[in-house]
Structures are given as C-alpha cells and as structure tokens.
C-alpha cells in the first residue's frame, strides 16, 4: 500500500515538475514576443495554462479510508436512496388511508332540454295522441356528502396495515444500508489484498531479475545449461504477467468501489487501509450472536408481515358487519317536476340522515376469503420459521469459519517463517550449484504463497467478522 501511494505521489510530482517546466518555457516565449500581432497568442497560451493547471489539480488522487467509504455509500448509493423513497411512499400511504375517515363531498351540475310529453289515450297502438306542453329547459345544481361512521372497523385496520408496511419499509431500508456497507467492506478488502499481492509480485520480480543475472553469469562460465536460463526467464515472465493482470484487476475493483460510493467517474481514488487491521475484535460466544440475530432485519420484516396477515384477517371479518354512514345533500332545481304538470319555479331541497347497509351476500361469499386469510397466516408463520432456521445455519457457519480463521494466524505465521528459511537454504545451495533451478523456483513459489497467505488470512478474518455482525444485525455504525 505504501509503495502504491509512493508511486502515485511520484507520478504527481513528475507531473508538477513537467508542468512547471512548461510554464517557464511559455513565459520565456511570452517575454520575447512583444508585438501586437502576438496578443491573441498570449491570451490563448495563458488560457491553456490555466486549463492545464485545473486538469492537473483534478487528477490528484483521493485517498479514502474504509470508514469513509462506508459513510459515503450510506449517503450516496442509489439503492439506499431508493429505499429511502420507499419509506416516503409508505408514509404517504398512511396519510391516504387516514383520509378514508373524511367525508366524500361532491358538487354536481346539469343542464338539459326535453321534449313535450306525448300520451296515447286511445284504443289500439298509437291512437288518441295527446300532447302536453313541457318546460323545455332543466337546470340542476346540487351537492352531496357521505361520511363513514362505522364500516366494520375496516378503516382502522387499513391504517394499521399502512403503519405496518411503513415499518417494513424502514427495516428494509436499514437492511439495504447494511448490505451496501458489507459490499463496500468486501470490495475494499479485496482491493487491499490485491495491492499487497502486487507488492509481493514487484519484490519477487526484482528477485527474479537478480537471479536471471546470476544465471546468465553462471552460463558464461559454463556452469549452468541453457535450459536453466530459459527456466529463469520463464519464471520472470510469469511473474510480470501476474503483476500486470493483478494491476488491471485493482483498477477494475477501484472503479466498482467508486460506483458503490457514487464518486465522480473522473476522480482518481486510492484506499487507505492503515487502520483496517486494527479493527479485529475478539470472538463472542455463539449464543450472543444468535440472540441478536433473532432481532435482525429479516426476522423483523417476517414478524411485521405476519402482523399484516393477521390484520388482513380482521378486515375480512369486517365484511360480516354492517356499514353506517352519515349523509346529506342540498340542491337548486328548475323547474319543479315534483308536481304535474310541472311548475316553472326554481326550488331548493335538502336532506340529511344516517344510512345503514348490510351485504347479505357476504354471509356465503366471505367464507372463502376467511379461509384464505387464515391460510396466509399459517404460511407466514411457516415462512418466519424457515427464515429463522436459515439465519441460524448461516450464523453458525460464519461463527465457526471466523473461529477457524483466527486459529490459522499461528499456522500462517509459522509457515511464513519456514518458507523464508527454506528459501534462504535453497538459494544458498543454488549459488553453490548444489541444487537445480527447479528447486529454487519451487522454494520461491512457496515463499510467495506463504507471504500472501499471511496477508490474506488477516483480511479474511476482518471480512468474516463483518459478515458475522451483518448476519447478527449489529453492523457497526460508520
């Protein structure tokens, strides 16, 4: 990591030096051009200098820590922002359900023209035609309102379901944040692991180049064959290819990290993991994590969904109950067709009262709905048990794996010491022509693997610790 930061700083320094040299050259040129014809050229060059300086500043590398990355992801990730909008929608749904308690008010207006009234008073079809003059124009303006007094407690249950759905939206938003945080941790530690591997590759490449020089020197003296030279060159080529592939993978992973935390596409970032290895904590007993896991996001969502199913059952039961509404209407009418022949007068009429209704068909239609609601409750209870079993199995697996990784620390440390000593002995024998280059390559590969295993094991422990906390629903607050 330090090597990469140093390399980035070196690149930035070189850019600054080159840029400073360019500025000096330009100002020397501007000093020698004093004619009026060169005014435009001067202005253009100054503009280009300012633009180039701005571009150079924009290319500065932004070093980001793990905690900062987690914080940015919680604030900017699109999945997190989407889950927050779902909370807003759920809150608006509560308001909509509460508005069911308000009266329904309508204002109606009508204008029409009618024909005269024609009666047929004779015997037979269309005989004895008699026409009565009608008032041809009809005007009508009226308003009505209807307010529920009691509808089988359906409105209260609808509001209750909306509140429960809102609680689910909040829990799911919390889970989304924790999922994104875990994804950031996994991505971040993967980059760190690849950077440490890159350092090992670069150190190994230097060693391979030095060994190749030694082999070439020994070949000149006729003490090694051409085959050993080729083997040394192949080993160096293989390491360079691995380093190249790994460096490209680092760029890809950094780009993925930028997408997770929603940094601008053109912003260069580097990870700062100097404090990551200090986040190792002791392993608590399994029962501690299991107690917490029973209250994690998945279990709380399952509990709320079960509550919704029970509330829906209460709504279905409401179909067996009568509905009572308070109603009223008032209107202006012309002409007065309450009498016949109609009177050509404008009149008003109002009405207010209580209306009760009972759907008799619910006595035989609602039974299936009740069965469905009860079955849904049983299904939801079974789903909760399935989720509980899955969490328990997952938690036990992660707890055991974390314990296994912690126990590996001593093993990988000892393996690195043995690989280092083995490499030293084989290298000494190789220089004294006591072993072939094949053994030297094997010892080199074993040392590289041991170095990587030590770093990888510690990073795997950090990731597994976060996974354990994630499953238990106790992710640390960034």
URZIFEN-V634514 format. One record per backbone hydrogen bond with DSSP energy under -0.5 kcal/mol. NH is the residue of the N-H (numbers start at 1). CO is the residue of the C=O. E is the energy in kcal/mol with one decimal. If there is no record, write none. Layout:
# URZIFEN-V634514
nh:co:e
NH:CO:E
NH:CO:E
This chain:
# URZIFEN-V634514
nh:co:e
5:1:-2.5
6:2:-2.5
7:3:-2.3
8:4:-2.6
9:5:-2.7
10:6:-2.5
11:7:-2.4
12:8:-2.5
13:9:-2.6
14:10:-2.7
15:11:-2.5
16:12:-2.3
17:13:-2.6
18:14:-2.7
19:15:-2.8
20:16:-2.8
21:17:-2.5
22:18:-2.1
23:19:-2.2
24:20:-2.3
25:21:-2.1
26:22:-2.5
27:23:-2.8
28:24:-2.1
29:25:-1.9
30:26:-2.8
31:27:-1.8
32:28:-1.0
33:29:-0.5
33:30:-0.7
34:32:-0.7
38:35:-1.3
39:36:-1.6
42:38:-2.5
43:39:-2.5
44:40:-2.4
45:41:-2.3
46:42:-2.5
47:43:-2.3
48:44:-2.3
49:45:-2.2
50:46:-2.3
51:47:-2.5
52:48:-2.6
53:49:-2.3
54:50:-2.2
55:51:-2.2
56:52:-2.3
57:53:-2.2
58:54:-2.0
59:55:-1.1
60:57:-1.4
62:268:-3.1
63:61:-0.7
64:270:-2.8
66:272:-0.6
69:65:-2.3
70:66:-2.3
71:67:-2.1
72:68:-2.6
73:69:-2.2
74:70:-1.9
75:71:-1.5
76:72:-2.7
77:73:-2.0
81:77:-2.3
82:78:-2.4
83:79:-2.0
84:80:-1.7
85:81:-1.7
86:82:-1.7
87:83:-1.2
88:84:-1.8
89:85:-2.4
90:86:-2.0
91:87:-2.3
92:88:-2.2
93:89:-1.8
94:90:-1.5
95:91:-1.7
96:92:-2.0
97:93:-2.3
98:94:-2.2
99:95:-1.5
100:97:-1.4
101:98:-1.6
102:99:-1.2
104:146:-3.0
105:103:-0.6
106:144:-2.8
108:142:-3.3
110:140:-2.6
112:138:-1.9
114:136:-2.3
117:132:-2.1
118:116:-0.6
119:117:-0.5
119:130:-3.5
121:119:-0.6
121:128:-2.8
122:127:-2.3
127:124:-0.8
130:119:-3.3
132:117:-3.3
136:134:-0.7
138:112:-2.7
139:334:-2.9
140:110:-1.9
141:332:-2.8
142:108:-2.5
143:330:-3.0
144:106:-2.3
145:328:-2.6
146:104:-1.7
147:326:-3.3
149:324:-3.0
150:324:-2.2
154:151:-1.0
157:153:-1.9
158:154:-2.3
159:155:-2.3
160:156:-2.1
161:157:-2.4
162:158:-2.0
163:159:-2.2
164:160:-2.1
165:161:-2.7
166:162:-2.0
167:163:-2.0
168:164:-2.0
169:165:-2.2
170:166:-2.0
171:167:-2.3
172:168:-2.9
173:169:-2.0
174:170:-2.2
175:171:-2.5
176:172:-2.5
177:173:-2.2
178:174:-2.2
179:175:-2.9
180:176:-2.5
181:177:-2.5
182:178:-2.4
183:179:-2.1
184:180:-2.5
185:181:-2.5
186:182:-2.6
187:183:-2.4
188:184:-3.1
189:185:-2.8
190:186:-1.8
191:187:-2.0
192:188:-2.3
193:189:-2.6
194:190:-2.2
195:191:-2.5
196:192:-2.3
197:193:-2.1
198:194:-2.1
199:195:-2.0
200:196:-1.9
201:197:-2.6
202:198:-2.7
203:199:-2.4
204:200:-2.6
205:201:-2.8
206:202:-1.9
207:203:-1.9
208:204:-2.9
209:205:-2.6
210:206:-2.2
211:207:-2.3
212:208:-2.5
213:209:-1.9
214:210:-1.8
215:211:-2.8
216:212:-2.7
217:213:-2.2
218:214:-2.5
219:215:-2.2
220:216:-1.7
221:217:-1.1
222:219:-1.4
223:218:-2.4
224:218:-0.6
229:225:-1.1
230:226:-2.4
231:227:-2.3
232:228:-2.1
233:229:-2.3
234:230:-2.8
235:231:-2.1
236:232:-2.0
237:233:-2.6
238:234:-2.5
239:235:-2.0
240:236:-2.3
241:237:-2.2
242:238:-2.3
243:239:-2.4
244:240:-2.2
245:241:-2.7
246:242:-2.5
247:243:-2.2
248:244:-1.9
249:245:-2.1
250:246:-1.9
251:247:-1.7
252:248:-2.1
253:249:-2.5
254:250:-2.5
255:251:-2.0
256:252:-2.2
257:253:-2.1
258:254:-2.2
259:255:-1.9
260:256:-2.1
261:257:-2.2
262:258:-0.7
263:258:-2.1
267:264:-1.4
268:266:-0.5
270:62:-2.1
272:64:-2.8
273:271:-0.7
276:273:-0.6
277:273:-0.7
278:275:-0.9
279:276:-1.8
280:277:-0.7
284:282:-0.6
288:285:-0.7
289:285:-1.2
290:286:-2.4
291:287:-2.3
292:288:-1.6
293:289:-2.7
294:290:-1.6
295:292:-1.8
296:293:-1.9
300:296:-2.2
301:297:-2.5
302:298:-2.2
303:299:-2.1
304:300:-2.2
305:301:-2.5
306:302:-1.9
307:303:-1.9
308:304:-2.2
309:305:-2.0
310:306:-1.8
311:307:-2.2
312:308:-2.6
313:309:-1.5
314:310:-1.4
315:311:-1.7
316:312:-2.1
317:313:-2.1
318:314:-1.2
319:316:-1.6
320:317:-1.8
321:318:-1.4
323:357:-2.7
324:150:-3.7
325:355:-3.0
326:147:-3.2
327:353:-2.8
328:145:-2.0
329:351:-2.8
330:143:-2.4
331:349:-1.8
332:141:-3.8
333:347:-2.9
334:139:-2.3
336:343:-2.7
337:335:-1.1
339:336:-0.7
343:336:-1.8
345:343:-2.0
347:333:-2.6
349:331:-1.8
351:329:-3.0
353:327:-2.5
355:325:-3.2
357:323:-2.4
360:358:-1.0
362:359:-1.2
363:360:-1.5
364:361:-1.2
365:361:-2.2
366:362:-1.7
369:365:-0.6
370:366:-2.2
371:367:-2.2
372:368:-2.5
373:369:-2.4
374:370:-2.3
375:371:-2.4
376:372:-2.4
377:373:-1.7
378:374:-1.9
379:375:-2.6
380:376:-2.5
381:377:-2.3
382:378:-2.2
383:379:-2.4
384:380:-2.2
385:381:-1.7
386:382:-2.2
387:383:-2.5
388:384:-2.2
389:385:-2.3
390:386:-2.4
391:387:-2.5
392:388:-2.3
393:389:-2.5
394:390:-2.6
395:391:-2.9
396:392:-2.3
397:393:-2.3
398:394:-2.6
399:395:-2.8
400:396:-2.3
401:397:-2.5
402:398:-2.5
403:399:-2.0
404:400:-2.3
405:401:-2.5
406:402:-2.3
407:403:-1.8
408:404:-1.0
408:405:-0.6
409:405:-0.6
409:406:-0.9
411:407:-0.6
412:408:-3.0
413:409:-2.1
414:410:-2.1
415:411:-2.6
416:412:-2.2
417:413:-2.0
418:414:-2.5
419:415:-2.7
420:416:-2.4
421:417:-2.3
422:418:-2.7
423:419:-2.4
424:420:-2.1
425:421:-2.4
426:422:-2.8
427:423:-2.5
428:424:-2.0
429:425:-2.3
430:426:-2.7
431:427:-2.4
432:428:-1.2
433:430:-1.7
434:429:-3.4
435:429:-0.5
439:436:-0.6
440:436:-1.3
441:437:-2.8
442:438:-2.2
443:439:-2.4
444:440:-2.1
445:441:-2.7
446:442:-2.3
447:443:-2.0
448:444:-2.4
449:445:-2.5
450:446:-2.1
451:447:-2.4
452:448:-2.3
453:449:-2.6
454:450:-1.8
455:451:-1.7
456:452:-3.3
457:453:-2.5
458:454:-1.4
459:455:-2.1
460:456:-2.7
461:457:-1.8
462:458:-1.7
463:459:-2.4
464:460:-2.8
465:461:-2.0
466:462:-2.0
467:463:-2.5
468:464:-2.2
469:465:-2.2
470:466:-2.5
471:467:-2.3
472:468:-1.9
473:469:-0.6
473:470:-0.8
474:469:-2.8
